Amino acid sequence: MKKIYNLIAFGLLTLSLGCDDFLDKSPTFQENSANFYVTETDFVIALMGAYDGLQQVYNTNNAGGLWVFTDLRTDIAEVRSTAGANWDAYSDFILFSNNLHLETHWNRSFNVIYRSNVILERVLTAELSDVQKSNIEAEARFIRGLVYFDLVRLFGEVPLVSRPVSITESYDILRESTDNVYAQIIEDLEFASLFLPDARTGNQQGLAIKSAAVGLLAKVYLTRGDYQKSSELCKQIIDSGNFRLLDSYEEVFSLSFPNQENIFEIQYASNSNNEGSRFFQVFMPQGTLNGQGQGYCVPTQHFADSFEQGDLRKDFIIISDLPGSMFPGTMGSYKYRDPSAGVADGGNNWIVLRYADVLLMYAEAINKIEFGNPAAFNALNEVRNRAGLSSLSTQELPNQTSFDLAVENERKIELSFEGHRWFDLVRRNRFLEVMNNEYNHPSNVIVTEAYNLYPIPLSVINTNSRITQNPGYDF
């Protein structure tokens, strides 16, 4: 796997970026940062620090990662671990605002936003060419837009911080309306889509490209219900010819990087000074993999039973009857297989956006505009055919609703354990219906509307009592 991070460079970066999040009691800038943001190389180093922050957001060691919020809280995953109390809170809907994973994800996310904001402020006055400035700004804006897109979907109204702030100023930054947060996300991603390069070569492979910004922007518009704009952006990627579905589903998750399907990935590398991922252990039954399996997010029987007969993805996604399991019968998700990896030292990347996702977004958006459009069926069937499944037509899907549910189900299978399921169900107003009626939860919980968002971490409210809590989380 190609490693894009320079650890020595990041060591230099930590001298200039000291805050863990925008509420921390630490100076906005370290004294030695004044002479740092001068050359283009300085900004490249700073950007590597922002990418490194994304590593922490998506894979925060014992504190989990995005999958805790987006897979574990749904019908496809459950906890089967003796060390799973903090994880059970998500799958069993007994989440308190002082949960470790909640606080860590919030702080790590705002840490990345802070790093991006420092870059964006300093590049304005740097003695660089306009082209250099635009390229640097585009990359920092892409990173900030990505993180804010996750935050607003998880928490709703969040503090909107678009520049580095002082300690005093931080107390005046309260939760912003979702409309304003989305406006900033769209502005960031639109700028990134204009100035990011079409492709990366050499040791820059893995950095954000134009199609990554376009694809994320398409997902933002899909989330906002602007199906026309979403479909146009998806078609832009499709028509570019730069990406395709790989011949087999298994190839998508190969440790070989890059490939023609994955548009943007968070980079990890084994045997590289704590730069590895722990996805292989997280999604496997506890006690397996010579004791390394952790069982924190494993497939439910409900999910395993939802595969169509003949779906070639099932044997790759789901594995069962593994020796050493502390919970006999527990299944694992085998997508992130790296048999040679030690704990938290896997070479698996986290895929943020890939071509199959774009095709399914396109199918959904086109169907919302007009049922029966052949382009929507073609996009859906392209994903199905790769999985060994037959094409669907208006005979099997006779109306807009049936097609819409078919896309939802295809996303559930195709993008499982990639951080999409909860976002999809909430975006489509299907979360309560699925969790209360279609999924037989083992704890017989009743999911309420409050669970369409996550609680603001207690530590944030304790730091600034003017920040309000989401409804339904008075604890």
ZAKE-214231 format. One record per residue (C-alpha): residue number from 1; residue in three letters; x, y, z. Coordinates in steps of 0.05 Angstrom, whole numbers, plus 32768, in hexadecimal, padded with zeros to 4 digits. Example, Ala and Ser with C-alpha at 12.3 -4.5 7.8 and 13.67 -1.06 7.14 Angstrom:
REM ZAKE-214231
(1,'ALA',(80F6,7FA6,809C))
(2,'SER',(8111,7FEB,808F))
//
This chain:
REM ZAKE-214231
(1,'MET',(8000,8000,8000))
(2,'LYS',(801A,8044,7FED))
(3,'LYS',(8028,806F,802A))
(4,'ILE',(801E,80B9,8020))
(5,'TYR',(802E,80D2,8065))
(6,'ASN',(8073,80EC,8078))
(7,'LEU',(807B,80DF,80C2))
(8,'ILE',(80B6,810E,80C9))
(9,'ALA',(808C,8144,80A9))
(10,'PHE',(8053,8137,80D9))
(11,'GLY',(8084,813C,8113))
(12,'LEU',(8094,8183,80FB))
(13,'LEU',(804A,8192,80F4))
(14,'THR',(803B,8181,813C))
(15,'LEU',(8068,81BB,8150))
(16,'SER',(8038,81EB,812F))
(17,'LEU',(7FF4,81CB,813C))
(18,'GLY',(7FE7,81C4,8186))
(19,'CYS',(7F9C,81C4,8190))
(20,'ASP',(7F76,8182,8196))
(21,'ASP',(7F35,81A5,8187))
(22,'PHE',(7F1A,81EB,8183))
(23,'LEU',(7F05,81EC,81CC))
(24,'ASP',(7F49,81D6,81E8))
(25,'LYS',(7F6B,8204,8219))
(26,'SER',(7FAA,820D,81EF))
(27,'PRO',(7FC5,8246,81C4))
(28,'THR',(7FA8,824E,817F))
(29,'PHE',(7FEF,824D,8162))
(30,'GLN',(802F,8234,817F))
(31,'GLU',(8067,8268,8182))
(32,'ASN',(8092,8243,8150))
(33,'SER',(805B,8240,811B))
(34,'ALA',(8068,8287,8102))
(35,'ASN',(80A2,8271,80D7))
(36,'PHE',(8084,822F,80C1))
(37,'TYR',(804E,8241,808D))
(38,'VAL',(807D,8260,805A))
(39,'THR',(808E,8230,8022))
(40,'GLU',(8062,8201,7FF9))
(41,'THR',(8086,81C8,801C))
(42,'ASP',(806F,81E4,805F))
(43,'PHE',(8027,81E1,8049))
(44,'VAL',(802F,819B,802C))
(45,'ILE',(8048,8185,8071))
(46,'ALA',(800D,81A7,8092))
(47,'LEU',(7FDC,8185,8062))
(48,'MET',(7FFC,8142,8074))
(49,'GLY',(7FEB,8152,80BC))
(50,'ALA',(7FA2,815D,80A9))
(51,'TYR',(7FA0,811B,8084))
(52,'ASP',(7FC0,80FA,80C1))
(53,'GLY',(7F87,8117,80EA))
(54,'LEU',(7F56,80F4,80BB))
(55,'GLN',(7F78,80B3,80CD))
(56,'GLN',(7F65,80BE,8115))
(57,'VAL',(7F1D,80D2,8105))
(58,'TYR',(7F10,8092,80DE))
(59,'ASN',(7F39,8062,8108))
(60,'THR',(7F46,807C,814F))
(61,'ASN',(7F66,803E,816C))
(62,'ASN',(7F40,8027,81AB))
(63,'ALA',(7F10,8061,81A3))
(64,'GLY',(7EF3,8045,8163))
(65,'GLY',(7EE6,806B,8122))
(66,'LEU',(7EAE,8082,80F5))
(67,'TRP',(7E93,803A,80F0))
(68,'VAL',(7E7D,803F,8139))
(69,'PHE',(7E49,8073,8126))
(70,'THR',(7E37,805C,80E0))
(71,'ASP',(7E38,8010,80E1))
(72,'LEU',(7E32,7FFA,8129))
(73,'ARG',(7DF2,8022,8135))
(74,'THR',(7DCC,7FFF,80FD))
(75,'ASP',(7DAD,7FBD,80EA))
(76,'ILE',(7DED,7FA2,80C9))
(77,'ALA',(7E1B,7FA0,8106))
(78,'GLU',(7E1E,7F8E,8150))
(79,'VAL',(7E51,7F87,8188))
(80,'ARG',(7E68,7F42,819D))
(81,'SER',(7EA1,7F51,81CD))
(82,'THR',(7EAF,7F4B,8217))
(83,'ALA',(7ED0,7F90,8214))
(84,'GLY',(7E96,7FB1,81F0))
(85,'ALA',(7E73,7FDE,8223))
(86,'ASN',(7E83,801F,81FF))
(87,'TRP',(7E71,7FFF,81BD))
(88,'ASP',(7E31,7FDF,81D7))
(89,'ALA',(7E17,8024,81E6))
(90,'TYR',(7E12,8030,819B))
(91,'SER',(7DF3,7FEF,8184))
(92,'ASP',(7DC4,7FEA,81C0))
(93,'PHE',(7DAF,8034,81BF))
(94,'ILE',(7DC5,8044,8206))
(95,'LEU',(7DF5,807A,81F2))
(96,'PHE',(7E08,80B0,8224))
(97,'SER',(7E29,80F2,8213))
(98,'ASN',(7E68,80E0,8239))
(99,'ASN',(7E77,80A4,820D))
(100,'LEU',(7EC1,809E,81FD))
(101,'HIS',(7EB9,8093,81B3))
(102,'LEU',(7E89,80CE,81AC))
(103,'GLU',(7EB9,80FF,81CD))
(104,'THR',(7EF6,80E5,81A8))
(105,'HIS',(7ED5,80E9,8164))
(106,'TRP',(7EBE,8130,8171))
(107,'ASN',(7F03,8147,8189))
(108,'ARG',(7F29,8124,8151))
(109,'SER',(7EF9,8142,811D))
(110,'PHE',(7F03,8189,8136))
(111,'ASN',(7F4D,817D,813A))
(112,'VAL',(7F4D,8171,80EF))
(113,'ILE',(7F22,81AE,80E4))
(114,'TYR',(7F52,81D7,810D))
(115,'ARG',(7F8E,81BE,80E4))
(116,'SER',(7F69,81CE,80A4))
(117,'ASN',(7F57,8214,80BC))
(118,'VAL',(7F9E,8224,80CF))
(119,'ILE',(7FB4,8212,8088))
(120,'LEU',(7F7C,823A,8069))
(121,'GLU',(7F8D,8278,8092))
(122,'ARG',(7FD8,8275,8087))
(123,'VAL',(7FD6,8267,803C))
(124,'LEU',(7FB2,82A9,8030))
(125,'THR',(7FF0,82D1,8042))
(126,'ALA',(8025,82A0,802B))
(127,'GLU',(8054,82B7,7FF3))
(128,'LEU',(803E,8281,7FC2))
(129,'SER',(8021,8283,7F7D))
(130,'ASP',(7FD6,8286,7F73))
(131,'VAL',(7FD6,823F,7F58))
(132,'GLN',(7FFC,8225,7F94))
(133,'LYS',(7FCD,8249,7FC4))
(134,'SER',(7F8F,822E,7FA0))
(135,'ASN',(7FA9,81E7,7FA2))
(136,'ILE',(7FB9,81EB,7FEC))
(137,'GLU',(7F77,820C,7FFC))
(138,'ALA',(7F51,81D7,7FD4))
(139,'GLU',(7F70,819E,7FFA))
(140,'ALA',(7F64,81BD,803F))
(141,'ARG',(7F1D,81CE,802C))
(142,'PHE',(7F10,8187,8014))
(143,'ILE',(7F28,816B,8057))
(144,'ARG',(7EFF,819D,807F))
(145,'GLY',(7EC1,8191,8054))
(146,'LEU',(7EC7,8146,805D))
(147,'VAL',(7ECC,814B,80A9))
(148,'TYR',(7E93,817C,80AF))
(149,'PHE',(7E67,8151,8082))
(150,'ASP',(7E6F,8117,80B3))
(151,'LEU',(7E65,8144,80F0))
(152,'VAL',(7E25,8165,80D8))
(153,'ARG',(7E07,8122,80C6))
(154,'LEU',(7E1A,8105,810A))
(155,'PHE',(7E09,813F,8138))
(156,'GLY',(7DDD,816F,8111))
(157,'GLU',(7DEE,81B6,8125))
(158,'VAL',(7E38,81BB,8135))
(159,'PRO',(7E68,81F5,8142))
(160,'LEU',(7E7D,8212,80FF))
(161,'VAL',(7EC6,8225,8104))
(162,'SER',(7EE4,8241,80C4))
(163,'ARG',(7F24,825F,80E0))
(164,'PRO',(7F54,8254,811A))
(165,'VAL',(7F36,8274,8159))
(166,'SER',(7F51,828C,819B))
(167,'ILE',(7F3B,826E,81DE))
(168,'THR',(7F0F,82AA,81EB))
(169,'GLU',(7EEE,82A6,81A7))
(170,'SER',(7EE1,825C,81AE))
(171,'TYR',(7EAC,8269,81E3))
(172,'ASP',(7E83,8292,81B2))
(173,'ILE',(7E81,825A,817F))
(174,'LEU',(7E40,8235,818A))
(175,'ARG',(7E1B,8202,8160))
(176,'GLU',(7E0A,821B,811B))
(177,'SER',(7DCC,820A,80F3))
(178,'THR',(7DD3,81CE,80C5))
(179,'ASP',(7DC3,81FA,8089))
(180,'ASN',(7DFF,8226,8098))
(181,'VAL',(7E2C,81EA,80A4))
(182,'TYR',(7E17,81CB,8063))
(183,'ALA',(7E22,820D,803F))
(184,'GLN',(7E6A,820D,8058))
(185,'ILE',(7E73,81C4,8043))
(186,'ILE',(7E59,81D2,7FFD))
(187,'GLU',(7E86,8210,7FF7))
(188,'ASP',(7EC3,81E8,800C))
(189,'LEU',(7EB5,81AD,7FDE))
(190,'GLU',(7EA3,81D9,7FA3))
(191,'PHE',(7EE5,81FD,7FAA))
(192,'ALA',(7F0A,81BB,7FB1))
(193,'SER',(7EE8,819F,7F73))
(194,'LEU',(7F02,81DB,7F4B))
(195,'PHE',(7F4A,81DA,7F61))
(196,'LEU',(7F5C,8193,7F75))
(197,'PRO',(7F82,816C,7F3F))
(198,'ASP',(7F60,8138,7F14))
(199,'ALA',(7F91,8102,7F2A))
(200,'ARG',(7FCE,80F6,7F57))
(201,'THR',(800E,80D3,7F45))
(202,'GLY',(804B,80BA,7F6A))
(203,'ASN',(804D,80C5,7FB5))
(204,'GLN',(800F,80F3,7FB0))
(205,'GLN',(7FE1,80BA,7FA1))
(206,'GLY',(7FAD,80B7,7FD9))
(207,'LEU',(7FA5,8102,7FDF))
(208,'ALA',(7F62,8121,7FCD))
(209,'ILE',(7F50,812A,7F83))
(210,'LYS',(7F1A,814F,7F5E))
(211,'SER',(7EEC,8113,7F59))
(212,'ALA',(7EEF,8109,7FA4))
(213,'ALA',(7ED4,814F,7FAF))
(214,'VAL',(7EA0,8147,7F78))
(215,'GLY',(7E89,8104,7F95))
(216,'LEU',(7E83,811F,7FDC))
(217,'LEU',(7E5E,815B,7FC2))
(218,'ALA',(7E2E,812C,7F9E))
(219,'LYS',(7E21,8109,7FE1))
(220,'VAL',(7E16,814C,8004))
(221,'TYR',(7DE1,815F,7FD1))
(222,'LEU',(7DC2,811A,7FD6))
(223,'THR',(7DBE,8122,8021))
(224,'ARG',(7D9E,8167,8018))
(225,'GLY',(7D6B,814C,7FE7))
(226,'ASP',(7D86,8170,7FA9))
(227,'TYR',(7D82,8135,7F7B))
(228,'GLN',(7D8F,815C,7F3B))
(229,'LYS',(7DD2,8177,7F53))
(230,'SER',(7DE5,8135,7F72))
(231,'SER',(7DD7,810F,7F31))
(232,'GLU',(7DFD,8141,7F07))
(233,'LEU',(7E3B,813B,7F33))
(234,'CYS',(7E38,80EF,7F34))
(235,'LYS',(7E32,80EF,7EE8))
(236,'GLN',(7E6F,811C,7EE4))
(237,'ILE',(7E97,80E5,7F06))
(238,'ILE',(7E77,80AD,7EDD))
(239,'ASP',(7E83,80D2,7E9B))
(240,'SER',(7ECB,80E2,7EAC))
(241,'GLY',(7EDF,8099,7EA0))
(242,'ASN',(7F13,809E,7ED7))
(243,'PHE',(7EF2,806A,7F03))
(244,'ARG',(7ED1,8027,7EFB))
(245,'LEU',(7EB7,7FEC,7F23))
(246,'LEU',(7EF0,7FBA,7F2C))
(247,'ASP',(7EE4,7F75,7F0F))
(248,'SER',(7ED8,7F56,7F53))
(249,'TYR',(7EBF,7F71,7F95))
(250,'GLU',(7EFA,7F54,7FB9))
(251,'GLU',(7F2B,7F7E,7F91))
(252,'VAL',(7F0D,7FBE,7FAF))
(253,'PHE',(7F29,7FAD,7FF4))
(254,'SER',(7F6D,7F94,7FDD))
(255,'LEU',(7FA9,7FAF,8003))
(256,'SER',(7FC3,7FC6,7FC0))
(257,'PHE',(7FBA,8011,7FB7))
(258,'PRO',(7FA1,8036,7F8F))
(259,'ASN',(7F6B,8016,7F64))
(260,'GLN',(7F3A,8030,7F30))
(261,'GLU',(7EFC,802A,7F5C))
(262,'ASN',(7F0F,804E,7F9B))
(263,'ILE',(7F0B,8099,7F94))
(264,'PHE',(7F23,80AE,7FD9))
(265,'GLU',(7F3F,8085,8012))
(266,'ILE',(7F5B,8095,8056))
(267,'GLN',(7FA2,8079,8053))
(268,'TYR',(7FBF,8048,8085))
(269,'ALA',(7FFF,801E,8083))
(270,'SER',(8016,7FE3,80AC))
(271,'ASN',(805C,7FDF,80C8))
(272,'SER',(8062,802A,80C3))
(273,'ASN',(8069,8049,8107))
(274,'ASN',(8022,8044,8121))
(275,'GLU',(8002,8056,80DF))
(276,'GLY',(7FDA,8016,80D9))
(277,'SER',(7F8F,800A,80DE))
(278,'ARG',(7F67,7FDB,810A))
(279,'PHE',(7F2D,7FCD,80DC))
(280,'PHE',(7F3F,7F83,80D3))
(281,'GLN',(7F3A,7F77,811E))
(282,'VAL',(7EFD,7FA3,812B))
(283,'PHE',(7ECF,7F7E,80FB))
(284,'MET',(7EE5,7F38,810D))
(285,'PRO',(7ECA,7F0C,8147))
(286,'GLN',(7EED,7F14,8189))
(287,'GLY',(7F24,7EE2,8194))
(288,'THR',(7F2E,7ED0,814B))
(289,'LEU',(7F6C,7EE3,8123))
(290,'ASN',(7F98,7EC3,8158))
(291,'GLY',(7F75,7EED,818D))
(292,'GLN',(7F77,7F2F,8168))
(293,'GLY',(7F2E,7F31,8153))
(294,'GLN',(7F07,7F62,817D))
(295,'GLY',(7EBE,7F58,816B))
(296,'TYR',(7EAC,7FA2,8172))
(297,'CYS',(7E84,7FA6,8131))
(298,'VAL',(7E6F,7F63,8113))
(299,'PRO',(7E37,7F51,80E2))
(300,'THR',(7DF2,7F42,80FD))
(301,'GLN',(7DCB,7F05,80E7))
(302,'HIS',(7D98,7F35,80CA))
(303,'PHE',(7DCE,7F51,809C))
(304,'ALA',(7DE8,7F0D,8088))
(305,'ASP',(7DA1,7EF7,8076))
(306,'SER',(7D96,7F33,8049))
(307,'PHE',(7DC4,7F1D,8011))
(308,'GLU',(7DA2,7F05,7FD2))
(309,'GLN',(7DB1,7EBE,7FBC))
(310,'GLY',(7DEE,7EBD,7F8F))
(311,'ASP',(7E0B,7EFF,7FA9))
(312,'LEU',(7E56,7EF6,7FA0))
(313,'ARG',(7E64,7F2B,7FD5))
(314,'LYS',(7E49,7F02,800F))
(315,'ASP',(7E83,7ED1,8016))
(316,'PHE',(7EB4,7F0B,8013))
(317,'ILE',(7E8F,7F38,8044))
(318,'ILE',(7E7A,7F05,8077))
(319,'ILE',(7EA3,7ECE,8097))
(320,'SER',(7E8A,7E9E,80CD))
(321,'ASP',(7EA0,7E63,80F8))
(322,'LEU',(7EE5,7E80,8105))
(323,'PRO',(7F11,7E5B,8137))
(324,'GLY',(7F1E,7E7E,8179))
(325,'SER',(7EDD,7EA6,817B))
(326,'MET',(7EC9,7EB6,81C2))
(327,'PHE',(7E81,7EB9,81AA))
(328,'PRO',(7E75,7E7A,8180))
(329,'GLY',(7E4A,7E88,8143))
(330,'THR',(7E60,7ED1,813E))
(331,'MET',(7E6C,7EE8,80F7))
(332,'GLY',(7EA1,7F18,80E1))
(333,'SER',(7EA7,7F49,80A7))
(334,'TYR',(7EE2,7F32,807E))
(335,'LYS',(7EE8,7F70,8051))
(336,'TYR',(7F25,7F8B,8074))
(337,'ARG',(7F4F,7F4D,8072))
(338,'ASP',(7F98,7F55,8081))
(339,'PRO',(7FAF,7F13,80A0))
(340,'SER',(7FF5,7F2C,80AD))
(341,'ALA',(7FE1,7F69,80D4))
(342,'GLY',(7FEB,7F72,811F))
(343,'VAL',(7FB7,7F96,814A))
(344,'ALA',(7FAD,7FDD,8132))
(345,'ASP',(7FE2,7FD3,80FD))
(346,'GLY',(7FBB,7FBF,80BF))
(347,'GLY',(7FC7,7FD7,8079))
(348,'ASN',(7F7E,7FE1,8069))
(349,'ASN',(7F67,8025,8053))
(350,'TRP',(7F23,8043,8063))
(351,'ILE',(7EFD,8050,8023))
(352,'VAL',(7ED8,8092,8028))
(353,'LEU',(7EBE,8093,7FE0))
(354,'ARG',(7EBF,8060,7FA8))
(355,'TYR',(7E9F,8058,7F64))
(356,'ALA',(7E69,8027,7F7A))
(357,'ASP',(7E51,805B,7FAC))
(358,'VAL',(7E4E,808F,7F74))
(359,'LEU',(7E25,8060,7F47))
(360,'LEU',(7DF3,8052,7F7E))
(361,'MET',(7DED,809B,7F90))
(362,'TYR',(7DE0,80AA,7F46))
(363,'ALA',(7DAB,8073,7F42))
(364,'GLU',(7D89,808E,7F81))
(365,'ALA',(7D8A,80D7,7F6A))
(366,'ILE',(7D72,80C8,7F23))
(367,'ASN',(7D39,809D,7F3E))
(368,'LYS',(7D24,80D5,7F6D))
(369,'ILE',(7D1F,8104,7F31))
(370,'GLU',(7CFB,80D4,7F03))
(371,'PHE',(7CE9,808B,7F09))
(372,'GLY',(7CFA,805D,7ED0))
(373,'ASN',(7D37,8081,7EB6))
(374,'PRO',(7D65,804C,7E97))
(375,'ALA',(7DA2,806F,7EB3))
(376,'ALA',(7D8B,8060,7EFA))
(377,'PHE',(7D7F,8017,7EEB))
(378,'ASN',(7DC2,8012,7EC7))
(379,'ALA',(7DE8,802F,7F02))
(380,'LEU',(7DC6,8001,7F34))
(381,'ASN',(7DCF,7FC4,7F08))
(382,'GLU',(7E18,7FD2,7EFC))
(383,'VAL',(7E24,7FC8,7F46))
(384,'ARG',(7DF7,7F8C,7F4A))
(385,'ASN',(7E16,7F6A,7F0E))
(386,'ARG',(7E5C,7F6F,7F2B))
(387,'ALA',(7E40,7F49,7F67))
(388,'GLY',(7E26,7F11,7F3A))
(389,'LEU',(7DDE,7F28,7F40))
(390,'SER',(7DAD,7F2F,7F07))
(391,'SER',(7D97,7F73,7EED))
(392,'LEU',(7D56,7F91,7F06))
(393,'SER',(7D22,7FB1,7EDA))
(394,'THR',(7CDF,7FD3,7EE1))
(395,'GLN',(7CC1,7F8D,7EE6))
(396,'GLU',(7CE3,7F81,7F29))
(397,'LEU',(7CE3,7FCA,7F3D))
(398,'PRO',(7CA2,7FE6,7F23))
(399,'ASN',(7CA2,802A,7F45))
(400,'GLN',(7CCD,8060,7F64))
(401,'THR',(7CC7,8045,7FAB))
(402,'SER',(7CDC,7FFE,7F9A))
(403,'PHE',(7D18,8018,7F73))
(404,'ASP',(7D2B,8045,7FAC))
(405,'LEU',(7D29,800B,7FDE))
(406,'ALA',(7D52,7FE0,7FAE))
(407,'VAL',(7D89,8015,7FAD))
(408,'GLU',(7D87,801A,7FF9))
(409,'ASN',(7D8F,7FCF,7FFF))
(410,'GLU',(7DC8,7FCE,7FCC))
(411,'ARG',(7DEC,8003,7FF4))
(412,'LYS',(7DE3,7FDA,8033))
(413,'ILE',(7E07,7F9F,8014))
(414,'GLU',(7E39,7FC0,7FE6))
(415,'LEU',(7E50,7FF5,8018))
(416,'SER',(7E49,7FCE,8058))
(417,'PHE',(7E7C,7FDC,808E))
(418,'GLU',(7E95,8018,8068))
(419,'GLY',(7E72,804E,8091))
(420,'HIS',(7E33,8059,8068))
(421,'ARG',(7DF8,8033,8086))
(422,'TRP',(7DE2,8063,80BD))
(423,'PHE',(7DEC,80A0,8091))
(424,'ASP',(7DC2,807F,805A))
(425,'LEU',(7D89,806C,8088))
(426,'VAL',(7D85,80B0,80AA))
(427,'ARG',(7D8C,80D6,8069))
(428,'ARG',(7D53,80AE,804B))
(429,'ASN',(7D27,80B4,808A))
(430,'ARG',(7D28,8068,8090))
(431,'PHE',(7D50,805F,80D0))
(432,'LEU',(7D15,8058,8100))
(433,'GLU',(7CEE,802B,80D0))
(434,'VAL',(7D29,7FFC,80C5))
(435,'MET',(7D40,7FF8,810D))
(436,'ASN',(7CFB,7FF2,812D))
(437,'ASN',(7CD6,7FC8,80F9))
(438,'GLU',(7D04,7FA6,80C8))
(439,'TYR',(7D3C,7F93,80F8))
(440,'ASN',(7D2F,7F66,8133))
(441,'HIS',(7D5F,7F86,8164))
(442,'PRO',(7D7A,7F53,8196))
(443,'SER',(7D6F,7F83,81D0))
(444,'ASN',(7D28,7F95,81BA))
(445,'VAL',(7D38,7FDF,81BC))
(446,'ILE',(7D09,8013,81A1))
(447,'VAL',(7D2E,8047,8178))
(448,'THR',(7D13,808E,817F))
(449,'GLU',(7D1B,80CB,8153))
(450,'ALA',(7D51,80E6,8181))
(451,'TYR',(7D80,80B0,8167))
(452,'ASN',(7D81,80D0,8123))
(453,'LEU',(7DB9,80FA,8141))
(454,'TYR',(7DF0,80EE,8173))
(455,'PRO',(7DF8,8114,81B5))
(456,'ILE',(7E28,814D,81BA))
(457,'PRO',(7E62,8133,81E6))
(458,'LEU',(7E59,8145,8230))
(459,'SER',(7EA1,8160,8232))
(460,'VAL',(7E8E,8194,81FD))
(461,'ILE',(7E52,81AD,8224))
(462,'ASN',(7E7A,81AD,8265))
(463,'THR',(7EAE,81D9,8243))
(464,'ASN',(7E7A,8209,8229))
(465,'SER',(7E35,8206,8249))
(466,'ARG',(7E19,8231,8212))
(467,'ILE',(7E1E,81F7,81E2))
(468,'THR',(7DDC,81D2,81E2))
(469,'GLN',(7DCE,8187,81E2))
(470,'ASN',(7DA6,8162,81AD))
(471,'PRO',(7D5F,8151,81C0))
(472,'GLY',(7D57,810E,81E4))
(473,'TYR',(7D9D,810E,8203))
(474,'ASP',(7D93,812F,8246))
(475,'PHE',(7DCC,8108,8265))
//
